[in-house]
C-alpha cells in the first residue's frame, strides 16, 4: 500500500509523508494532528481504530482536505473511498457453499473493526439465505495477525467439531491457521479447505495457493489522490461516493465436497 501511495503521489508531482497511527484511536488522532501541523496540502487516512463519527468530526474541523480509505462515512460520502466488504464476503461464502461446504468455520477480525464486522455479517447472512444455521462453535476470535489465526485453529481442533472449511477474515490469519492443520496431519484442501481475504502476497506462494478476495488497494489510492487533487486546485471534492468491489480469486486451497 505504501508503495502504491508513493508512486501515485509522484505521478501527481507530490511528496508523500507518512505518519503511523500505531495502536489506538488517540495515536491515529496524533498522527493526523502532526500532518496538520506540517501544513500538508491534503491528508489520506487509512484508519484502524478511529470511528466514522470521529473521522467525520476531523473533516468538519479542518480546512485541509481529508480522504478516508476503507471506511464508509455516512455524512461525508465524498470524503471516503472504500470497498464493499459485505458484498465481498457474500461472494466468497457463496463460492464455498457452491463447492459443497456447509460446515464452515469463520475466524473473525479484530473486535470493533468495521471491515471485520462487515465480513462476518456477509458470511452469516449468506449462510442464513441458504437455510444453514451457523454453529457458534465454528465462530472464532482473531485480530488480523497470523498468530491469532494459529490460536483460533488450535481452538477449533480442540472443540472436536465437524468442519470441512475455514474462512479467515484475512489471508494472514488463514496462513496461521494452515500451520496448525498441517502440524496436525491434516491436508489442505483434501482434509480441510481454507480461504481468506485481501489477496496478500504470501497467499500466492503458500502451497496450496490460497483462495482469497482481491481488494483493489491500488485503485482506491488512485481515486483518493485524484479526489484530493481536485480539492488542492480549489475545486470541490467530487460528490458521488467512491466505492469498489472485491474480486474472488480462486486458487488451490478449496476442494469440492
C-alpha positions as CSV (number, residue, x, y, z in Angstrom):
1,X,0.0,0.0,0.0
2,X,2.8,2.4,0.9
3,X,4.5,1.8,-2.5
4,X,1.2,2.4,-4.3
5,X,0.6,5.7,-2.4
6,X,4.2,6.9,-3.1
7,X,4.1,6.0,-6.8
8,X,0.7,7.7,-7.3
9,X,1.8,10.8,-5.4
10,X,4.9,11.1,-7.6
11,X,2.7,10.9,-10.7
12,X,0.8,13.9,-9.3
13,X,4.1,15.7,-8.5
14,X,3.5,15.4,-4.8
15,X,5.7,14.2,-1.9
16,X,4.4,11.5,0.3
17,X,4.8,12.0,4.1
18,X,3.9,9.0,6.3
19,X,2.6,9.1,9.9
20,X,2.0,5.9,11.9
21,X,-1.3,5.6,13.8
22,X,0.3,2.9,16.0
23,X,-2.0,1.2,18.5
24,X,-5.1,3.3,19.3
25,X,-7.6,5.9,18.2
26,X,-5.7,8.5,20.1
27,X,-2.5,7.5,18.3
28,X,-4.3,8.0,14.9
29,X,-5.5,11.4,16.0
30,X,-2.0,12.4,17.0
31,X,-0.7,11.2,13.6
32,X,-3.3,13.3,11.8
33,X,-2.5,16.2,14.0
34,X,1.2,16.0,13.2
35,X,0.4,16.1,9.5
36,X,-1.9,19.1,10.0
37,X,0.9,20.9,11.9
38,X,3.2,20.2,9.0
39,X,0.7,22.0,6.8
40,X,0.3,19.2,4.4
41,X,-1.7,20.1,1.3
42,X,-4.0,17.1,1.9
43,X,-4.3,14.0,4.0
44,X,-5.2,10.4,3.3
45,X,-6.2,8.3,6.3
46,X,-6.3,4.5,6.4
47,X,-7.9,4.1,9.9
48,X,-7.8,1.1,12.0
49,X,-9.2,2.5,15.3
50,X,-11.0,5.8,14.6
51,X,-14.7,5.5,14.2
52,X,-16.6,7.0,11.3
53,X,-18.1,9.6,13.6
54,X,-14.6,10.7,14.8
55,X,-13.3,10.9,11.3
56,X,-16.2,13.0,10.1
57,X,-15.6,15.4,13.1
58,X,-12.0,15.8,11.9
59,X,-13.1,16.5,8.4
60,X,-15.5,19.2,9.7
61,X,-13.0,20.8,12.0
62,X,-10.2,21.3,9.5
63,X,-9.9,23.1,6.1
64,X,-7.2,20.7,4.9
65,X,-8.9,18.1,2.6
66,X,-9.0,14.7,4.2
67,X,-9.9,11.5,2.4
68,X,-10.6,8.3,4.3
69,X,-9.7,4.9,2.7
70,X,-11.6,1.7,3.6
71,X,-14.3,3.2,5.7
72,X,-17.8,4.4,4.8
73,X,-18.7,7.9,6.1
74,X,-22.5,8.4,6.2
75,X,-22.4,12.2,6.3
76,X,-19.3,12.9,4.2
77,X,-19.5,10.2,1.5
78,X,-17.4,12.2,-1.0
79,X,-14.5,12.0,1.5
80,X,-14.5,8.2,1.5
81,X,-13.0,5.7,-0.8
82,X,-14.0,2.2,0.3
83,X,-14.7,-1.4,-0.7
84,X,-17.9,-3.3,-0.1
85,X,-16.6,-5.8,2.4
86,X,-20.1,-7.2,3.0
87,X,-20.6,-8.0,-0.7
88,X,-17.1,-9.5,-0.9
89,X,-17.9,-11.8,2.0
90,X,-21.1,-12.8,0.4
91,X,-19.2,-13.6,-2.8
92,X,-16.7,-15.8,-1.0
93,X,-19.2,-17.6,1.2
94,X,-21.5,-18.4,-1.8
95,X,-18.5,-19.8,-3.6
96,X,-17.7,-22.1,-0.6
97,X,-21.3,-23.2,-0.5
98,X,-21.3,-23.9,-4.2
99,X,-18.3,-26.2,-3.5
100,X,-20.5,-28.2,-1.2
101,X,-19.2,-26.8,2.2
102,X,-21.9,-26.3,4.8
103,X,-19.8,-26.7,8.0
104,X,-17.6,-23.6,7.6
105,X,-15.7,-22.1,10.5
106,X,-15.1,-18.4,10.5
107,X,-12.1,-16.7,12.1
108,X,-13.1,-13.1,12.8
109,X,-11.0,-9.9,12.6
110,X,-10.2,-7.5,15.4
111,X,-13.3,-6.8,17.5
112,X,-14.8,-3.4,16.6
113,X,-13.2,-3.3,13.2
114,X,-15.8,-2.2,10.6
115,X,-14.2,-4.3,7.9
116,X,-14.2,-7.4,10.1
117,X,-17.8,-6.8,11.1
118,X,-18.9,-6.5,7.5
119,X,-17.1,-9.6,6.5
120,X,-18.7,-11.6,9.4
121,X,-22.1,-10.2,8.6
122,X,-21.8,-11.1,4.9
123,X,-20.8,-14.6,5.9
124,X,-23.6,-15.1,8.3
125,X,-26.3,-13.6,6.1
126,X,-25.2,-15.8,3.1
127,X,-25.5,-18.9,5.3
128,X,-28.9,-17.8,6.5
129,X,-30.1,-17.2,2.9
130,X,-29.0,-20.7,2.1
131,X,-31.0,-22.1,5.0
132,X,-27.9,-23.0,7.0
133,X,-27.8,-22.3,10.7
134,X,-24.3,-21.3,11.8
135,X,-22.9,-23.3,14.7
136,X,-21.4,-20.9,17.3
137,X,-18.7,-23.5,17.9
138,X,-17.4,-22.6,14.4
139,X,-17.0,-18.9,15.1
140,X,-13.5,-18.0,16.4
141,X,-11.8,-14.8,17.5
142,X,-8.9,-13.3,15.7
143,X,-7.1,-9.9,15.5
144,X,-5.8,-9.9,11.9
145,X,-2.4,-11.3,12.8
146,X,-1.1,-14.8,11.8
147,X,-0.7,-15.7,15.4
148,X,-4.4,-15.2,16.1
149,X,-5.2,-17.5,13.2
150,X,-2.9,-20.1,14.6
151,X,-4.6,-19.8,18.0
152,X,-8.1,-19.9,16.5
153,X,-7.2,-23.1,14.6
154,X,-5.9,-24.7,17.8
155,X,-9.2,-23.8,19.5
156,X,-11.2,-25.2,16.6
157,X,-9.4,-28.6,16.6
158,X,-9.7,-28.7,20.4
159,X,-13.5,-28.4,20.1
160,X,-13.6,-31.6,18.0
161,X,-16.5,-30.4,15.8
162,X,-17.3,-31.4,12.3
163,X,-15.8,-28.8,9.9
164,X,-14.8,-29.0,6.2
165,X,-13.7,-25.5,5.5
166,X,-12.2,-22.5,7.4
167,X,-12.8,-18.9,6.2
168,X,-10.5,-16.4,7.8
169,X,-11.3,-12.7,7.7
170,X,-7.9,-12.1,6.2
171,X,-5.1,-14.1,4.5
172,X,-2.6,-13.6,7.3
173,X,-4.9,-15.4,9.8
174,X,-5.6,-18.1,7.2
175,X,-1.9,-18.8,6.8
176,X,-1.5,-19.0,10.6
177,X,-4.4,-21.5,10.7
178,X,-2.9,-23.6,8.0
179,X,0.2,-24.4,10.1
180,X,-1.9,-25.9,12.8
181,X,-3.8,-28.1,10.4
182,X,-0.6,-29.2,8.7
183,X,1.1,-29.9,12.0
184,X,-1.9,-32.0,13.0
185,X,-1.6,-34.1,9.9
186,X,-4.5,-32.5,8.0
187,X,-4.0,-31.9,4.3
188,X,-5.2,-28.6,2.7
189,X,-7.5,-28.9,0.9
190,X,-8.0,-32.7,0.9
191,X,-9.0,-32.8,4.5
192,X,-9.9,-29.2,5.2
193,X,-10.3,-26.3,2.8
194,X,-9.1,-22.8,3.6
195,X,-9.8,-19.3,2.3
196,X,-9.2,-15.7,3.2
197,X,-9.5,-12.1,2.2
198,X,-7.2,-9.3,1.0
199,X,-5.0,-11.0,-1.7
200,X,-1.9,-10.8,0.4
201,X,1.3,-11.6,-1.4
202,X,2.1,-14.5,1.0
203,X,-1.0,-16.3,-0.2
204,X,0.4,-16.6,-3.8
205,X,3.4,-18.5,-2.6
206,X,1.7,-20.7,0.0
207,X,1.2,-24.3,-1.0
208,X,-1.5,-24.8,-1.9
209,X,-2.0,-21.3,-3.2
210,X,-4.7,-19.5,-1.1
211,X,-8.2,-18.8,-2.4
212,X,-9.0,-15.2,-1.4
213,X,-10.7,-12.0,-2.3
214,X,-8.7,-9.3,-4.1
215,X,-9.0,-5.8,-2.6
216,X,-8.2,-3.2,-5.2
217,X,-6.0,-1.1,-2.9
218,X,-4.1,0.5,-5.8
219,X,-7.3,1.7,-7.5
220,X,-8.6,3.0,-4.1
221,X,-5.4,5.0,-3.6
222,X,-5.5,6.4,-7.1
223,X,-9.1,7.5,-6.5
224,X,-8.2,9.1,-3.2
225,X,-5.3,11.1,-4.6
226,X,-7.4,12.1,-7.6
227,X,-10.1,13.4,-5.3
228,X,-7.5,15.3,-3.3
229,X,-6.0,16.7,-6.5
230,X,-9.3,18.4,-7.3
231,X,-9.5,19.8,-3.8
232,X,-6.0,21.2,-3.9
233,X,-6.8,23.1,-7.1
234,X,-9.7,24.8,-5.3
235,X,-12.4,22.6,-6.7
236,X,-14.9,20.7,-4.6
237,X,-14.2,17.0,-3.9
238,X,-16.4,15.0,-6.4
239,X,-19.8,14.4,-4.8
240,X,-20.6,10.7,-5.8
241,X,-19.4,8.2,-3.2
242,X,-16.4,6.2,-4.4
243,X,-16.8,2.5,-3.7
244,X,-15.1,-0.6,-5.1
245,X,-16.0,-4.3,-5.3
246,X,-13.8,-7.2,-4.3
247,X,-12.9,-9.9,-6.8
248,X,-12.9,-13.6,-6.0
249,X,-9.5,-15.2,-6.7
250,X,-9.9,-19.0,-7.0
251,X,-6.8,-20.9,-6.3
252,X,-6.0,-24.3,-4.9
253,X,-6.8,-24.3,-1.2
254,X,-10.6,-25.1,-1.5
255,X,-11.7,-28.6,-2.6
256,X,-15.1,-29.6,-3.8
257,X,-17.0,-31.8,-1.3
